[in-house]
């Protein structure tokens, strides 16, 4: 899933302090799971903003809404009828949802209420970690199902570097060395032979290096 | 192995002599005299001088510019290049730039992570990794081709090397990884500083058993401790460094005013012991900000005078 983290409320207040009719817009997908932008967080942020305006003696309305998704036309259309009532939307979906909302409601300022962090997993409640950088050219078949692009601090394709120590990365003792994990895993599936071959230079044109990306699937287009 | 490039370092080791290199860290400023003064201390005592590339991710004068200063002084440089700061366009371009000054040695590294340096908020590049940079340099030299496939007019003539750290984990893949670097085209290997000699000898033996020591020149890395504090720092704080307790104790048990001398003694004993290993073809003496000690180490280790090669 896409993992996001809450922005400091002071930053959000700075965006909206001059507005008087604000919609806090959540999303029921990834950001709900990582507890940054679901219905619960919409409620908390909206209450905080109401308190701020009350303390300032400002007469501002802050409404709440959580959509099934903010990355699909269909769900975003659900606020078509009410959008014009607002002079600002604070979206706490991921960066994708925030942008799609802004694209759809051209004349209303849309502000981000979260920082979108990475594609990752819930290791345990309150601990999310990165697994994928969406490089567009998956190499997991050769690396035991563990990604050096997202999990090695130097995204080394022929690791581990000289800084791997007791299973951890040179940049932090709290970070697993991706290549230690890869080697452990290759051993477990009896494929250490895959390690012996130099991984060739990667085509990064499918990564962000190639510019904004598109997937076009004519077979499913209507 | 016979020499394939005009590199003096390669010719010396190809002739069966132990090669000796040291290093010169570029300054945190643009004064060329500091480069020349450091390099002058090493003249005649080593076959080539490595020039580090923004080591520990701290901004310094560029490795290439510093190598050119050395070259103009008549001292043979080893251009160190890390893949952290440049993409494949810039790396190939700098290899050509170095070749245009007839710089004949290249050491390919990934580089310390930028979080260790003075710009921890910067991006890192890592378009290629160090092994792929070795492969690229060999392609440019041997095939006379850019990565894009076009011909290079006057291809680089570089003796291409890589680093190896026998002390990093997991130990079991350290020799397979060396094999991959050699397969990629590494003709010489400079190792991480050696303090755990037993482990290093085991690594060399395993490399020898795979026939790797006949395919590349392994240059053993040594660094003299200036103080017991430095030994402790290297043991505890430098990633991938293996300093055994007895070495730290030997430094700590030495009175403060004698510690520098003892550090040099340990370094010389290390070289003397490793000189006896068949698989070791040279020494890389990294006297960090202590270049003036190098002549003494080279002499006392029995590596002086340096052989003359055409």
Interface residues (C-beta under 8 A of the other chain):
Chain A: X153 X154 X155 X156 X157 X158 X159 X160 X161 X162 X163 X164 X165 X166 X167 X170 X171 X177 X180 X183 X195 X196 X197 X198 X199 X200 X201 X204
Chain B: X83 X84 X88 X110 X111 X112 X113 X115 X116 X124 X126 X127 X128 X129 X130 X131 X132 X135 X136 X147 X163 X164 X165 X168 X169 X170 X172 X173 X176 X177 X179 X180 X183 X184 X192 X239 X240
